[in-house]
């Protein structure tokens, strides 16, 4: 029974799918109605039993055709409506001793179905056919039947005909304008969607152009910073003072930190955020390799924070640069264990813990300079930090904000 009612037919076009669904459900409704009338007419020996049986056969045949040729459902339903109208009119002519007041209602019901399944033209066609057949029946056929001549006068039949024609005209007028406005709404929606898609394409194109432009800017800034690094290294090679060369190298490391940010921005499609894990891993790797590649150092990075905006990641990178450079500059014990742990954001707050397994005491002036550098970058992150000396080494605990 379920297979008899259900279907697995899908259309690419939404309107065609909706019309087919309506046609299918109307067919099932007609089948139930005609089957019930067939059983009733057979049980009461009605004159119309043969016509109901024919109608039931036509409906079953239509269902088979719809299942086999769903793409041609409009042609199949049109054929069904023509056969039903013909069958109704033939029964009206052949069974002449009965008033057929129900037949115009049946044809009007078919007209209504045609409006929604086949469209405005065919709905109007069946409605006009209904009016013509009704007029022929009540003005030509019915007055010739002797049984009804004393009941229905010519004036009464004319009045009934005019009333029905007015009702049919009003019915058709309403449905016609309903479909006209529906078509207007559909076209307006299509134009609006097309407009939005065009604007969306324009915005995406402009956005892609801006991304390419900004990436090109980051690429050029990175290249310029690399040139500055090369110039500083060339200049430091001409210096006799070891302290001066060391200060040049500190400056180079800071510029490299900035250069790496621009490189990541160039590689990234997002113009607002950088993958902080990739950036800091690359930064620490470069710093450890550049400072003393032969030093026995074990370092670990555990970063749960995924992204950070451009300005804040620069400040965070420079803080980490200062910490690593100072660890390698003032500590000589090996093996060394350095770890960086950055938590995920919670209410725009995140933390960074930097620990070094060994530290060497610095003089007061060096500690002040180190603190000044870190304070400058901490201010950009709206954060604070605590520096602790423990038996296991030195630990910096930073509380930072991403607002």
Beta strands, then each sheet from edge to edge (+ up, - down):
strand 1: 273-275
strand 2: 297-303
strand 3: 307-309
strand 4: 336-342
strand 5: 349-356
strand 6: 384-390
strand 7: 393-401
sheet 1: 1+ 3-
sheet 2: 2+ 4+ 5- 7+ 6-
end
